[in-house]
Each structure stands twice: as C-alpha cells, then as structure tokens.
Amino acid sequence: MPKRTANAIWNGDLPHGNGTMKFGGGAFEGQYSATSRFEEGNGTNPEELIAAAHAGCFSMALAHGLATAGHNPEQVKTSAKVHLNKVEEGFKITLIELTTEAKVPGIDNDTFQEFANATKTGCPVSQALAAVEIKVDAKLV
C-alpha cells in the first residue's frame, strides 16, 4: 500500500507567525496562521484538513460497505465539523460531528443507520481518531 505524505513549514512564533501546508501529491497547498486556526482568519488549519480527511474517508467507506452488501449508493455526501477547544492543558480536539446524506435506492432507514454507525468506527480515519468523540447524523435522501 502507498504511504501518504504532507509537509508543513512554520515561520516565527505562534501569535505572529505563519506557514504553509502542502499535500505530497500536490493537490493542495495553503497558508495557515494562528488567526486561521484560533479565530476566523484567512487560510486553512490542521483541524480543517482533519475534517476533509474524515469526511472523505467516511463517504468512501460507507459507500463501500453499502455496495458490498448489495445496496449500491448513487451518492454519499459527508461534512465534518472538528471542534478545537481550550482545555486545562491547552487546546484539544474534543468532538468530530459527521453529517452524511446518501441516496441509496431500495434501502430502509434502519439498515442505513446500521451501516452509518458501523462506518463511524470502521473507516480508517475514524480509527486513527478513536481518542476523540465522534458523532454521526445520517440521512437518506
């Protein structure tokens, strides 16, 4: 299996510095700073990239699980909200909320919810983030 890489450069101290993050495959390069991470400043941040990775992994894994069981999805769309909060020891990701909508002909809601909940713990990114509470809101459309 291939190994995936990304790179980051940070210049200066935390409050006044800035940096760039880049995917190894070249699909993304973006700036980040303290204001893009802890406020609403321009640029990206590590939590946003975790959210993108989690949403992508969850959508793929849910589609695969459904299709393997004979429920071929037409589309799975997922968004992820990563909550970064100040705690006693500093900052911590405390919660990830996944909201997914799927168009899956011929499946009932109870069965769909079973697949969504299994994917919440089964997708590789969810497994990597197992120390964080993960919630899923799954809807058939």
N, C-alpha and C positions, 0 to 999 in steps of 0.2 A: 504494500500500500504506500502511496506517496506521503511525504511529510509536508505539511503546510507551514509557511513562514510569513512573518510580518516584521517590520522594522520600525523603530521609533527613535527620534532624536529630540532631546530636551535641551534648551539653552537658557541659562540663568537660574534664578531662584524660583520658588513656587509662585509667589504672588505676582511677580513681574515678568517671568519667563514665558517662553512659548516653544512650540515644537511642531514636528510633523510626524505622521504615522503613514506607513505605506504597506500595502499588501505585497507579498513576494511575487505574485503573478502579474502585478502591475495594473490590476483593475481599479485600484483606488489609491489616492494619495491625498491626505488632508491635513490641515493645520489644527492644532489644539492648544489650549491655554487654560489657566485657572478660571477665567471667566466663562469659557465654553464648557467647563466641567462643573463648576460650582454655582454658576449663575446662568444667564441666558445669552452669553456672548456668542460671537460668530465662531464657527469651526465645529469640529467633532469632539468626541471624548471617548475614553475607554468603555464607558457604560453603553453608549450608543452603538459601538461596534459589537459589544456582547449581545445587545438586543437584536441587531441584524443577524448575527450568527445563530442565535437561538431561534428566531422566527424562521429563518431559512431551514435549519435542521429539523425543526418541529414539522413544518409543512411537508418536507420531503419524507420524513419518517412516517407521518400519518398517512400520506398518500400511498406509500409502500405497504404499510400494514393493511390498509383497506383493500388495495388491489390484490395482495397476496391471498386475502380471504374471499376474493370474488366480488368485492364491492368497488368497482372501478370508478374512481373520482374523476369528475370533469375539471374541478379546480379546488385547491385548498389555499386559502389566503390567511396569513397569520401576522399579527402585530405583537410586539413585545415591549413592555414597559419595565425598565430596570430602575429600581428605587435605590438611590445612594443617599444614605442618611448619616448625620453626625451622631456618633455614639460615644460613650465614655472614653474609649481608647482611640478615638479618631473618627474616621469615616469607614462605612461598611455598606456593602450591597445587602439589603435586608429582605428584599422581595422582588420576584420577577412575575409579572402578570402577562400571561399569554392569552390573546383573544383570537380565536380562529373561526372562520366561516368556510364551510365546504359545500360544494354541490356534488352530491353522491346519489345518483338515481337508484331507487329501489331499496334504500336502507331505512330502518326505523330509528327514531331518535335515541332510544335506549342502547341499541347496538352501537350507534355512532359515539355516544358518550363513553362506552366501554373502550373503544379504540382510542379516543382522545385522552382518556385517563391513563391508559397503558403507554401511550406515546409520551405523556408528560414525564414519566420516569424512565422510559426506554430509549429515547433519542440520545445520541452520543453527547450532544451539548448539555442536555439536562443531566446526564450522568456526571459530566465534568463539573457542573454547578450544583451538585447534590447538597452542599452545605447551606444553600440558600433556599428559603421557602419559595415554591413555585406554585402558582395558581393558574388554572385553565378555565376559560369561559368559551365553550364550543357550541356553535350553532350550525344547523343545517339550513341551507338557503335553496 
